[in-house]
């Protein structure tokens, strides 16, 4: 069924299709009796799928990565597709339109996406009002960033503003300093500014008496030396862990013609071209840290096999984004079934 729907949807502008499917999902799951039937098709519940990470019990290890439901519009509808957790954002203190359109592109030959959205979102205050009215059906993560006009020297203030606004309404936080689509943002991944930023958030969390985990989302384009710095920073600041990885600026392994890639221009690549690199980063971090902190694996997960590889490399949880667009909600069910099968095998020796 979904391949037919995808064939139709992929004939239209990706960003317009995204908002159309959001509206369609919201309408469809409000039809009487549809939501329980939908959940019975896509949701798998089993104690073996439950995964405790950073003190939070996730009903299953499959989450939806940030960027899909930036504005907390369809959290429960997406949870009905089988996700154990939904990450909203990236949220900035003040609403912003993001980069000029077009800014979202499909690479069909690569089963990939290029985006240069630029942290388009409704702003922390509006998003908080939505969360206040929500009775969530899943764990919610809050991915936070800085506004485009905020210089890096003042970035900490933006992250703290988002932290304060979202703290009562999300279960964990993600510090996004790795998007390639906000000018100079990735400079905040350097050891000194990143340590200062994370320590400021940890100090504020302590001041508020909160215990909600704070994760760091990193780019796949970091060198081994920079990844070593990440391990040091996590151990020094005592943040909960790392999300590996964001989109890549690398274009070297794409099948799509170079002329088409050049015509698209700047942006981060997600999807299958990221599968191997994100797994390498997970493995490197896990081995270098001796598994001392949890890693949420994301990047090019299109099957249960892809997910198992991430988990075996050292991830505690995984997230999907492009795979969900290309494969539909059945992907979430396939991943959970594969994880359940693997855990049963382990449990039975």
Secondary structure, DSSP 8 states (H G I E B T S, - for coil): -HHHHHHHHTTS-HHHHHHHHHHHHHHHTTSTTHHHHHHHHH----GGG-EEETTEEESSSEEE-TTSSTTSSSHHHHHTTT-SEEEEEEE-SS-B--S-S--EEEEGGGTEEEE---S-B--HHHHHHHHHT---SSEEEEEE---TTS-GGGHHHHHHHHHHHHTTT-SEEEEE---TTSTTGGGGGSHHHHHHHHHHHHHHHHHHT---EEEEEE-TT--HHHHHHHHHHHHHHT--EEEE---B---TT--S-HHHHHHH-S-EEEEGGGHHHHHHHHHHHHHHTTT-SEEEEESS--SHHHHHHHHHHT-SEEEESHHHHHH-THHHHHHHHHHHHHHHHHHT-
